[in-house]
Amino acid sequence: MDNSCRAIDNGVKKDIEDSFKSFMAKYFDKGPSLARVYTSENCITIHCKDILTPLEKNLTGDICGEYLIQASRKRILHNTKAELLKIVDNNIDAKVSSFYMDLNIFDDSLCCAFIIE
């Protein structure tokens, strides 16, 4: 297994964080207040906090609202997957082979994991 991701410097991590914040702001009208990039072996993980819009925060008390948030965000991310993968691809010397995403409404956070070839 290639350990090339360990060589990602802080400047590249910052570029990925900034690009991810811009991506989120573009498609969700609100970027996260915090985005951090972590690397391990062949995985790049982006963890974001404070991602929900004021409208979404108002929907969190209802199970139907929570489902709506989950479904709409996952659908938007699925539809913009190519652009999302380019955020990582354009900043490293490897290709993303798979991508996983989890949204935690109660914690107001998002975690994306990119598996590198």
PyMOL commands that set and color helices and strands:
alter all, ss='L'
color gray80, all
select helices_A, chain A and resi 4-7+10-28+54-59+63-79+81-89
alter helices_A, ss='H'
color red, helices_A
select strands_A, chain A and resi 34-40+43-49+96-104+109-116
alter strands_A, ss='S'
color yellow, strands_A
deselect
rebuild
show_as cartoon
